[in-house]
């Protein structure tokens, strides 16, 4: 493959609270192992978001940072434009909520970007405690179990235009103990930290394949495979 990939890490200074910035490094590593040039571009909330990226990444944050990130992304329609051009988006936790229709932060309901048909609120409103701990889901779209670490108070309800990333085996996922995340086309949202792509190389390869528009060449990475299998075994 000769195509180069541009991996855009969105507002890492705001959405980097839980180590999700590592997802970009995993994607770049697995692309370069297949002789695909991969460039990571960090975009500050003060910068204009480029529309020529291939994969866009958003991570987790607390309420104040989440609202700042949303405000920056609402300045233009660039993320939507990039997705319209075929880009892939992975949004974790706070990022997942931002790209939905609405979410709750700092005690108030705010409108999100509307990229995914989901709505999020505080689980405390329905008597739920904060959702913290190891989690495991079974994902049909990825084709395997995925593990991660959840740390959120959000309770997310899926609309008719999305499907869940997976069904919960261990943990709480979207807060309903049934499903985690949401998918629509090349847009992926989840509550799985880890970073999720370091813990689940199959997920990373799916995103790379979607961005390239073609299957990936085989790549033997025994350390990543062994770690993923171990996490799936011990997360129970």
Backbone as JSON, one array per atom type, in Angstrom:
{
  "sequence": "XXXXXXXXXXXXXXXXXXXXXXXXXXXXXXXXXXXXXXXXXXXXXXXXXXXXXXXXXXXXXXXXXXXXXXXXXXXXXXXXXXXXXXXXXXXXXXXXXXXXXXXXXXXXXXXXXXXXXXXXXXXXXXXXXXXXXXXXXXXXXXXXXXXXXXXXXXXXXXXXXXXXXXXXXXXXXXXXXXXXXXXXXXXXXXXXXXXXXXXXXXXXXXXXXXXXXXXXXXXXXXXXXXXXXXXXXXXX",
  "N": [[0.84, -1.19, 0.0], [0.46, 2.25, -0.75], [-0.66, 4.53, 0.17], [-0.78, 7.4, 2.26], [-1.5, 8.16, 5.67], [-3.3, 10.53, 7.57], [-3.51, 11.24, 10.82], [-5.53, 12.72, 13.08], [-5.38, 14.19, 16.14], [-7.6, 15.36, 18.34], [-7.75, 18.17, 20.31], [-6.01, 17.41, 22.51], [-4.94, 18.55, 24.81], [-7.15, 19.11, 26.25], [-8.82, 16.85, 26.08], [-7.34, 14.72, 27.02], [-7.26, 13.43, 29.44], [-7.42, 10.78, 30.38], [-5.48, 9.23, 29.18], [-6.09, 8.62, 26.54], [-4.82, 9.61, 24.33], [-2.94, 7.85, 23.48], [-4.1, 6.22, 21.59], [-3.69, 7.27, 19.05], [-0.94, 6.83, 18.67], [-0.85, 4.05, 18.59], [-2.29, 3.51, 16.24], [-0.61, 4.76, 14.35], [1.73, 3.25, 14.65], [0.88, 0.64, 13.88], [0.13, 1.11, 11.28], [2.56, 1.95, 10.07], [4.02, -0.39, 10.38], [3.08, -1.82, 8.31], [4.13, -0.61, 6.17], [2.83, 1.77, 5.58], [2.68, 5.14, 5.37], [2.25, 7.21, 8.15], [1.04, 10.02, 9.74], [0.84, 11.88, 12.69], [-1.15, 14.46, 13.8], [-1.51, 17.02, 16.04], [-4.16, 18.9, 17.2], [-4.91, 21.86, 18.67], [-7.4, 23.34, 20.87], [-7.51, 25.93, 20.17], [-6.85, 26.02, 17.54], [-7.74, 25.84, 14.03], [-9.68, 23.21, 12.91], [-8.44, 20.8, 10.72], [-9.7, 19.61, 7.56], [-8.8, 17.55, 6.06], [-8.01, 15.18, 7.19], [-7.57, 11.62, 7.8], [-8.18, 9.89, 9.89], [-9.81, 10.74, 12.84], [-9.46, 11.55, 16.26], [-10.8, 11.55, 19.51], [-10.72, 12.09, 23.04], [-11.15, 11.4, 26.61], [-12.42, 13.52, 29.3], [-12.89, 15.9, 32.0], [-15.79, 17.85, 33.03], [-15.49, 20.72, 32.54], [-13.38, 20.94, 30.69], [-14.46, 19.4, 28.66], [-16.61, 20.98, 27.81], [-15.24, 23.2, 26.81], [-13.93, 22.04, 24.64], [-16.12, 21.28, 23.05], [-17.15, 23.83, 22.47], [-15.09, 24.86, 20.87], [-15.19, 23.13, 18.68], [-17.64, 23.75, 17.67], [-17.26, 26.11, 16.37], [-16.96, 25.95, 13.68], [-17.86, 23.86, 10.86], [-16.14, 21.81, 10.46], [-15.42, 19.2, 11.3], [-17.64, 17.65, 10.61], [-17.49, 18.08, 7.84], [-15.09, 16.74, 7.23], [-15.85, 14.11, 7.83], [-17.8, 13.77, 5.93], [-16.21, 13.57, 3.74], [-15.26, 11.05, 3.98], [-13.73, 10.38, 6.18], [-12.63, 8.72, 9.22], [-13.87, 8.48, 12.54], [-13.06, 8.21, 15.92], [-14.34, 8.41, 19.05], [-13.94, 8.85, 22.47], [-15.52, 8.39, 25.58], [-15.91, 11.41, 27.11], [-15.55, 12.62, 24.64], [-17.19, 10.98, 23.07], [-19.69, 11.7, 24.1], [-19.74, 14.41, 23.34], [-20.01, 14.29, 20.53], [-22.57, 13.46, 20.24], [-26.19, 14.01, 20.29], [-26.97, 15.45, 22.56], [-25.77, 16.23, 25.89], [-24.97, 16.12, 29.39], [-23.32, 18.44, 31.4], [-21.48, 19.97, 33.99], [-23.8, 20.34, 35.46], [-25.78, 21.13, 33.67], [-27.81, 20.72, 30.72], [-26.59, 20.38, 27.46], [-26.35, 21.04, 23.96], [-24.95, 18.76, 21.68], [-22.68, 17.9, 18.97], [-24.18, 16.44, 17.22], [-23.4, 14.35, 15.54], [-23.62, 11.69, 16.03], [-26.48, 9.71, 16.7], [-27.25, 9.89, 19.6], [-28.02, 10.43, 23.07], [-26.93, 11.84, 26.09], [-26.89, 11.79, 29.66], [-26.52, 12.63, 33.15], [-25.85, 9.85, 35.16], [-26.46, 10.03, 37.8], [-28.86, 11.27, 37.96], [-30.73, 9.31, 37.71], [-30.36, 7.76, 39.85], [-27.94, 6.39, 39.72], [-24.6, 5.41, 40.53], [-21.22, 6.62, 39.95], [-19.68, 5.14, 37.12], [-17.17, 2.96, 37.28], [-14.32, 1.04, 36.53], [-12.91, -2.11, 35.29], [-13.94, -3.25, 32.1], [-15.69, -5.26, 29.71], [-16.69, -6.02, 26.44], [-18.68, -7.57, 23.89], [-18.15, -7.38, 20.56], [-19.73, -7.2, 17.55], [-19.16, -5.8, 15.19], [-16.4, -5.4, 15.26], [-15.64, -7.97, 15.63], [-14.8, -9.48, 17.8], [-14.14, -9.88, 21.36], [-13.81, -6.91, 23.3], [-11.81, -5.06, 25.54], [-11.58, -2.68, 28.24], [-11.27, 0.28, 30.29], [-13.58, 1.85, 32.27], [-14.69, 5.07, 33.33], [-16.84, 7.09, 34.27], [-19.75, 9.2, 34.59], [-21.79, 9.3, 32.93], [-24.9, 8.51, 31.3], [-25.95, 6.96, 28.58], [-28.18, 7.03, 25.88], [-29.19, 5.28, 23.04], [-30.15, 6.31, 19.77], [-32.38, 5.71, 16.96], [-30.81, 5.65, 14.7], [-28.33, 4.55, 15.06], [-26.12, 1.83, 15.98], [-25.08, -0.26, 18.73], [-21.62, -0.36, 19.81], [-20.91, -2.7, 21.05], [-22.08, -5.5, 23.07], [-22.43, -5.58, 26.59], [-20.32, -7.49, 28.62], [-18.84, -7.5, 30.97], [-19.03, -4.96, 33.4], [-20.44, -1.64, 32.87], [-20.81, -0.07, 30.57], [-22.73, 1.91, 28.46], [-24.13, 2.69, 30.64], [-26.39, 1.28, 31.02], [-25.84, -1.3, 31.51], [-26.02, -3.06, 29.45], [-25.21, -2.39, 26.79], [-22.36, -0.96, 25.07], [-21.13, 2.07, 23.8], [-21.53, 3.43, 20.42], [-22.24, 3.2, 16.92], [-22.12, 4.55, 13.67], [-21.86, 4.29, 10.37], [-18.67, 5.35, 9.6], [-18.22, 6.4, 12.08], [-17.36, 6.08, 15.39], [-18.17, 5.61, 18.73], [-17.38, 5.25, 22.2], [-17.13, 4.17, 25.65], [-14.79, 3.07, 26.46], [-11.7, 3.25, 27.88], [-8.06, 2.93, 27.97], [-5.26, 2.76, 26.67], [-7.97, 2.17, 24.38], [-7.32, 1.11, 21.85], [-4.77, 0.13, 22.19], [-5.24, -1.99, 23.85], [-6.79, -3.53, 22.27], [-5.98, -4.64, 19.45], [-7.28, -5.49, 17.14], [-9.4, -3.77, 16.81], [-8.06, -1.39, 16.26], [-6.97, -2.07, 13.77], [-9.3, -2.35, 12.28], [-10.2, 0.31, 12.15], [-8.08, 1.45, 10.7], [-8.31, 0.04, 8.29], [-10.84, 0.91, 7.46], [-10.27, 3.6, 7.04], [-8.44, 3.47, 4.96], [-9.92, 2.25, 3.04], [-9.75, -0.32, 2.13], [-8.79, -3.8, 2.59], [-6.37, -4.68, 5.16], [-2.89, -5.56, 4.98], [-1.51, -8.61, 6.28], [-0.19, -8.66, 9.6], [2.07, -9.53, 11.94], [2.0, -9.3, 15.3], [2.91, -10.31, 18.03], [3.15, -9.54, 20.76], [1.18, -7.56, 21.2], [-1.07, -9.05, 20.57], [-0.99, -11.11, 22.49], [-1.25, -9.61, 24.84], [-3.81, -8.51, 24.5], [-5.37, -10.83, 24.52], [-4.83, -11.74, 27.09], [-5.94, -9.66, 28.69], [-8.63, -9.97, 28.05], [-9.11, -12.41, 29.17], [-8.69, -12.05, 31.93], [-10.45, -10.07, 32.64], [-13.15, -10.13, 34.35]],
  "CA": [[0.0, 0.0, 0.0], [1.27, 3.45, -0.86], [-1.38, 5.67, 0.71], [-0.37, 7.93, 3.56], [-2.63, 8.45, 6.55], [-3.19, 11.67, 8.47], [-4.24, 10.95, 12.05], [-5.73, 14.01, 13.75], [-5.71, 14.07, 17.55], [-8.36, 16.58, 18.61], [-7.77, 18.82, 21.64], [-5.4, 16.53, 23.5], [-4.73, 19.29, 26.05], [-8.43, 19.07, 26.95], [-9.41, 15.51, 26.04], [-6.28, 13.74, 27.25], [-7.21, 13.16, 30.89], [-7.35, 9.36, 30.72], [-4.48, 8.52, 28.38], [-6.6, 8.2, 25.24], [-3.93, 10.06, 23.26], [-2.18, 6.7, 23.01], [-4.75, 5.59, 20.43], [-3.02, 7.76, 17.83], [0.35, 6.17, 18.54], [-1.1, 2.67, 18.19], [-2.65, 3.53, 14.82], [0.58, 5.08, 13.55], [2.64, 2.1, 14.71], [0.36, -0.48, 13.11], [0.17, 1.51, 9.87], [3.95, 1.94, 9.61], [4.45, -1.79, 10.31], [2.63, -2.31, 7.01], [4.73, 0.31, 5.19], [1.92, 2.86, 5.29], [3.13, 6.35, 6.05], [1.22, 7.73, 9.05], [1.42, 11.27, 10.4], [-0.04, 12.32, 13.76], [-1.26, 15.92, 13.88], [-2.23, 17.47, 17.23], [-4.9, 20.14, 16.97], [-5.32, 22.53, 19.89], [-8.74, 23.92, 20.79], [-7.34, 27.26, 19.58], [-6.57, 25.85, 16.12], [-8.81, 25.46, 13.1], [-9.6, 21.78, 12.64], [-8.29, 20.51, 9.3], [-10.73, 18.72, 7.0], [-8.16, 16.57, 5.18], [-7.54, 14.03, 7.94], [-8.14, 10.31, 7.49], [-8.74, 9.38, 11.14], [-9.89, 11.76, 13.88], [-9.53, 10.92, 17.57], [-11.18, 12.38, 20.66], [-10.57, 11.33, 24.28], [-11.97, 11.7, 27.77], [-12.11, 14.74, 30.04], [-13.88, 16.34, 32.96], [-16.84, 18.68, 32.42], [-15.06, 22.03, 32.05], [-12.6, 20.73, 29.47], [-15.39, 18.9, 27.66], [-17.37, 22.11, 27.27], [-14.32, 24.01, 25.99], [-13.72, 21.32, 23.38], [-17.34, 21.43, 22.27], [-17.22, 25.21, 21.98], [-14.14, 25.02, 19.78], [-15.65, 22.37, 17.52], [-18.84, 24.41, 17.15], [-16.91, 27.33, 15.65], [-17.12, 25.69, 12.25], [-18.45, 22.56, 10.56], [-15.04, 21.1, 9.83], [-15.43, 17.77, 11.59], [-18.67, 17.08, 9.73], [-16.96, 18.11, 6.48], [-14.12, 15.66, 7.11], [-16.59, 12.84, 7.8], [-18.46, 13.72, 4.62], [-15.17, 13.19, 2.79], [-14.92, 9.65, 4.19], [-12.84, 10.18, 7.33], [-13.05, 7.86, 10.33], [-13.83, 9.17, 13.84], [-13.17, 7.44, 17.16], [-14.54, 9.35, 20.16], [-13.96, 8.12, 23.73], [-16.06, 8.97, 26.82], [-16.36, 12.78, 26.91], [-15.63, 12.83, 23.19], [-18.39, 10.27, 22.65], [-20.84, 12.54, 24.46], [-19.68, 15.63, 22.54], [-20.47, 14.09, 19.15], [-23.97, 13.08, 20.25], [-27.18, 15.09, 20.18], [-26.95, 16.26, 23.77], [-25.17, 15.63, 27.07], [-25.05, 16.96, 30.59], [-22.01, 18.8, 31.95], [-21.54, 21.06, 34.97], [-25.16, 20.49, 35.93], [-26.73, 21.63, 32.67], [-27.9, 19.99, 29.47], [-26.09, 21.16, 26.34], [-26.46, 20.4, 22.65], [-23.7, 18.28, 21.13], [-22.46, 18.15, 17.55], [-25.18, 15.74, 16.44], [-22.8, 13.44, 14.57], [-24.17, 10.38, 16.37], [-27.82, 9.81, 17.25], [-27.25, 9.46, 21.0], [-28.21, 11.48, 24.07], [-26.3, 11.45, 27.35], [-27.23, 12.56, 30.85], [-25.81, 12.13, 34.32], [-26.47, 8.69, 35.77], [-26.93, 10.41, 39.13], [-30.26, 11.68, 37.84], [-31.59, 8.13, 37.8], [-29.92, 6.99, 41.0], [-26.76, 5.6, 39.42], [-23.3, 5.9, 40.96], [-20.25, 6.73, 38.86], [-19.32, 3.84, 36.57], [-15.71, 2.88, 37.31], [-13.77, -0.3, 36.62], [-12.64, -2.85, 34.07], [-15.14, -3.62, 31.36], [-15.5, -6.1, 28.52], [-17.87, -6.1, 25.59], [-18.59, -8.42, 22.71], [-18.44, -6.48, 19.45], [-19.93, -7.85, 16.27], [-18.53, -5.05, 14.1], [-14.96, -5.67, 15.32], [-15.52, -9.42, 15.47], [-14.15, -10.1, 18.95], [-14.34, -9.17, 22.61], [-12.98, -5.74, 23.53], [-11.72, -4.7, 26.95], [-11.17, -1.31, 28.51], [-11.52, 0.76, 31.65], [-14.56, 2.92, 32.23], [-14.68, 6.01, 34.45], [-17.74, 8.14, 33.82], [-21.05, 9.29, 35.24], [-22.77, 9.46, 31.86], [-25.87, 7.47, 30.95], [-26.16, 7.28, 27.17], [-29.28, 6.33, 25.22], [-28.98, 5.23, 21.59], [-31.28, 6.58, 18.9], [-32.7, 4.71, 15.94], [-29.88, 5.7, 13.58], [-27.04, 3.98, 15.43], [-26.08, 0.53, 16.63], [-24.03, -0.25, 19.75], [-20.33, -0.95, 19.47], [-20.93, -4.08, 21.52], [-22.9, -5.83, 24.23], [-21.61, -5.63, 27.8], [-20.07, -8.76, 29.31], [-18.43, -7.06, 32.3], [-19.07, -3.51, 33.52], [-21.7, -0.91, 32.71], [-20.94, 0.48, 29.22], [-23.46, 3.17, 28.35], [-24.83, 2.93, 31.89], [-27.54, 0.39, 31.12], [-25.3, -2.65, 31.74], [-26.35, -3.9, 28.29], [-24.45, -2.03, 25.59], [-21.38, 0.12, 25.15], [-20.79, 2.8, 22.6], [-22.46, 3.55, 19.3], [-21.6, 3.24, 15.61], [-22.87, 4.92, 12.49], [-20.89, 4.42, 9.3], [-17.29, 5.38, 10.08], [-18.17, 7.11, 13.35], [-17.35, 5.13, 16.5], [-18.12, 6.17, 20.08], [-17.29, 4.23, 23.25], [-16.64, 4.59, 26.96], [-13.61, 2.26, 26.79], [-10.34, 3.79, 27.94], [-7.12, 1.82, 28.06], [-6.12, 3.19, 25.57], [-8.73, 1.04, 23.85], [-6.66, 0.49, 20.69], [-3.62, -0.62, 22.68], [-5.75, -3.21, 24.45], [-7.57, -4.27, 21.28], [-5.38, -4.35, 18.15], [-8.23, -5.75, 16.06], [-10.16, -2.53, 16.66], [-7.16, -0.47, 15.57], [-6.87, -2.49, 12.36], [-10.58, -2.04, 11.63], [-10.2, 1.74, 11.84], [-7.12, 1.67, 9.61], [-8.9, -0.5, 7.07], [-11.91, 1.82, 7.05], [-9.66, 4.83, 6.54], [-7.79, 3.17, 3.69], [-10.91, 1.79, 2.08], [-9.36, -1.64, 1.62], [-8.27, -4.67, 3.66], [-4.97, -4.51, 5.54], [-1.99, -6.7, 4.88], [-1.3, -9.3, 7.55], [0.89, -8.1, 10.42], [2.25, -10.35, 13.14], [2.4, -8.51, 16.46], [2.58, -11.25, 19.11], [3.02, -8.9, 22.07], [-0.14, -6.94, 21.26], [-2.07, -10.13, 20.56], [-0.95, -11.78, 23.79], [-1.79, -8.7, 25.84], [-5.26, -8.42, 24.3], [-5.97, -12.09, 24.97], [-4.72, -11.79, 28.56], [-6.9, -8.74, 29.27], [-9.96, -10.56, 27.89], [-9.21, -13.55, 30.07], [-8.71, -11.66, 33.34], [-11.53, -9.11, 32.89], [-14.36, -10.91, 34.64]],
  "C": [[0.88, 1.25, 0.0], [0.59, 4.67, -0.24], [-0.83, 6.09, 2.05], [-1.62, 8.28, 4.36], [-2.32, 9.66, 7.43], [-4.11, 11.4, 9.65], [-4.32, 12.23, 12.87], [-6.19, 13.76, 15.18], [-6.32, 15.39, 18.01], [-8.27, 16.99, 20.08], [-7.2, 17.93, 22.75], [-5.17, 17.24, 24.84], [-6.01, 19.35, 26.88], [-8.96, 17.66, 27.12], [-8.37, 14.42, 26.24], [-6.17, 13.29, 28.69], [-6.92, 11.7, 31.2], [-6.41, 8.56, 29.81], [-4.94, 8.1, 27.0], [-5.75, 8.69, 24.07], [-3.1, 8.92, 22.7], [-2.81, 6.0, 21.82], [-4.1, 6.02, 19.12], [-1.7, 7.04, 17.61], [0.19, 4.71, 18.1], [-1.42, 2.62, 16.69], [-1.43, 3.8, 13.94], [1.54, 3.9, 13.51], [2.16, 0.97, 13.8], [0.28, -0.15, 11.62], [1.6, 1.4, 9.33], [4.51, 0.53, 9.52], [4.04, -2.43, 8.99], [3.12, -1.41, 5.88], [3.74, 1.37, 4.69], [2.39, 4.08, 6.06], [1.99, 6.92, 6.88], [1.75, 8.93, 9.8], [0.38, 11.6, 11.46], [0.01, 13.84, 13.85], [-2.09, 16.27, 15.12], [-2.87, 18.83, 16.96], [-5.39, 20.68, 18.31], [-6.74, 23.07, 19.74], [-8.7, 25.34, 20.27], [-7.14, 27.21, 18.08], [-7.84, 25.6, 15.32], [-8.63, 23.98, 12.77], [-9.47, 21.54, 11.15], [-9.36, 19.53, 8.82], [-10.13, 17.6, 6.15], [-7.59, 15.38, 5.94], [-8.22, 12.75, 7.5], [-8.79, 9.68, 8.71], [-8.68, 10.5, 12.17], [-10.13, 11.06, 15.21], [-9.88, 11.94, 18.64], [-11.14, 11.51, 21.91], [-11.5, 11.8, 25.38], [-11.51, 12.95, 28.5], [-13.17, 14.97, 31.1], [-14.76, 17.43, 32.31], [-16.32, 19.98, 31.81], [-14.28, 21.91, 30.75], [-13.49, 20.24, 28.33], [-16.16, 20.04, 27.01], [-16.5, 23.03, 26.42], [-14.09, 23.36, 24.63], [-14.94, 21.44, 22.48], [-17.43, 22.82, 21.66], [-16.29, 25.43, 20.79], [-14.62, 24.32, 18.51], [-16.9, 22.99, 16.9], [-18.52, 25.69, 16.38], [-17.08, 27.17, 14.14], [-17.74, 24.31, 12.08], [-17.39, 21.61, 10.03], [-15.03, 19.6, 10.11], [-16.48, 17.07, 10.73], [-18.17, 17.03, 8.29], [-15.96, 16.98, 6.25], [-14.81, 14.3, 7.02], [-17.31, 12.68, 6.47], [-17.49, 13.3, 3.53], [-14.69, 11.75, 2.99], [-14.0, 9.38, 5.35], [-13.49, 9.27, 8.37], [-12.92, 8.66, 11.62], [-13.99, 8.16, 14.96], [-13.24, 8.43, 18.31], [-14.75, 8.55, 21.44], [-14.6, 8.97, 24.82], [-16.58, 10.4, 26.62], [-16.49, 13.11, 25.43], [-16.86, 12.17, 22.6], [-19.63, 11.1, 22.94], [-20.89, 13.81, 23.59], [-20.27, 15.43, 21.15], [-21.92, 13.64, 19.08], [-24.9, 14.27, 20.11], [-27.15, 16.02, 21.37], [-26.24, 15.5, 24.88], [-25.3, 16.6, 28.22], [-23.65, 17.2, 31.13], [-22.18, 20.0, 32.87], [-22.97, 21.38, 35.36], [-26.16, 21.02, 34.94], [-26.69, 20.76, 31.42], [-27.46, 20.89, 28.34], [-26.26, 20.35, 25.05], [-25.08, 20.0, 22.16], [-23.62, 18.57, 19.64], [-23.47, 17.42, 16.66], [-24.63, 14.82, 15.37], [-23.25, 12.0, 14.79], [-25.54, 10.59, 17.02], [-27.87, 9.19, 18.64], [-27.47, 10.68, 21.89], [-27.67, 10.98, 25.4], [-26.74, 12.38, 28.48], [-26.43, 11.99, 32.01], [-26.57, 10.95, 34.91], [-27.0, 8.99, 37.16], [-28.4, 10.81, 39.12], [-31.23, 10.51, 37.95], [-31.09, 7.18, 38.89], [-28.72, 6.11, 40.78], [-25.51, 6.24, 40.02], [-22.39, 6.02, 39.75], [-19.83, 5.33, 38.42], [-17.8, 3.77, 36.44], [-15.28, 1.42, 37.37], [-13.5, -0.92, 35.26], [-13.95, -3.25, 33.4], [-14.76, -4.44, 30.14], [-16.8, -6.15, 27.75], [-17.61, -7.09, 24.45], [-19.07, -7.61, 21.51], [-18.56, -7.25, 18.14], [-19.2, -7.13, 15.15], [-17.02, -5.27, 14.08], [-14.69, -7.16, 15.17], [-14.83, -10.11, 16.61], [-14.6, -9.38, 20.21], [-13.37, -8.0, 22.68], [-12.96, -5.45, 25.02], [-11.29, -3.24, 27.08], [-11.41, -1.0, 29.97], [-12.48, 1.92, 31.55], [-14.47, 3.77, 33.5], [-15.53, 7.22, 34.05], [-19.03, 8.11, 34.63], [-22.16, 9.37, 34.21], [-23.66, 8.24, 31.67], [-26.33, 7.81, 29.53], [-27.23, 6.4, 26.55], [-29.07, 6.43, 23.71], [-30.27, 5.52, 20.85], [-31.41, 5.52, 17.83], [-31.64, 4.62, 14.84], [-28.5, 5.14, 13.89], [-27.22, 2.56, 15.95], [-24.99, 0.56, 17.69], [-22.72, -0.8, 19.22], [-20.29, -2.4, 19.9], [-21.85, -4.25, 22.7], [-22.0, -6.05, 25.44], [-21.53, -7.05, 28.35], [-19.71, -8.49, 30.76], [-18.48, -5.53, 32.33], [-20.43, -2.92, 33.22], [-21.89, -0.31, 31.32], [-21.62, 1.83, 29.21], [-24.25, 3.53, 29.59], [-26.01, 2.02, 32.08], [-27.14, -1.06, 31.38], [-25.56, -3.59, 30.57], [-25.43, -3.65, 27.09], [-23.4, -0.97, 25.91], [-21.24, 0.75, 23.77], [-21.89, 2.87, 21.57], [-21.65, 3.67, 18.02], [-22.6, 3.73, 14.58], [-21.88, 5.16, 11.37], [-19.47, 4.32, 9.83], [-17.12, 6.17, 11.37], [-18.33, 6.1, 14.48], [-17.27, 5.9, 17.82], [-18.1, 5.05, 21.1], [-16.86, 4.86, 24.56], [-15.35, 3.86, 27.34], [-12.32, 3.07, 26.71], [-9.36, 2.62, 27.92], [-5.66, 2.11, 27.76], [-6.77, 1.98, 24.87], [-8.03, 0.35, 22.69], [-5.4, -0.26, 21.07], [-4.06, -1.96, 23.26], [-6.45, -4.1, 23.42], [-7.05, -3.98, 19.87], [-6.32, -4.59, 16.97], [-9.08, -4.5, 15.76], [-9.33, -1.49, 15.9], [-7.09, -0.8, 14.08], [-8.17, -2.22, 11.6], [-10.62, -0.57, 11.24], [-9.25, 2.06, 10.7], [-7.69, 1.2, 8.28], [-10.01, 0.41, 6.55], [-11.34, 3.09, 6.43], [-9.03, 4.64, 5.17], [-8.77, 2.74, 2.62], [-10.59, 0.45, 1.46], [-8.8, -2.47, 2.77], [-6.8, -4.4, 3.93], [-4.17, -5.76, 5.23], [-1.81, -7.32, 6.26], [-0.1, -8.7, 8.28], [0.95, -8.91, 11.71], [2.8, -9.5, 14.27], [2.08, -9.33, 17.7], [2.4, -10.6, 20.46], [1.63, -8.28, 22.23], [-1.24, -8.0, 21.33], [-2.15, -10.82, 21.91], [-1.55, -10.9, 24.89], [-3.31, -8.61, 25.74], [-5.95, -9.68, 24.82], [-5.93, -12.2, 26.49], [-5.75, -10.89, 29.21], [-8.32, -9.34, 29.17], [-10.18, -11.71, 28.86], [-9.4, -13.11, 31.51], [-9.82, -10.66, 33.66], [-12.83, -9.89, 33.08], [-14.84, -10.59, 36.05]]
}
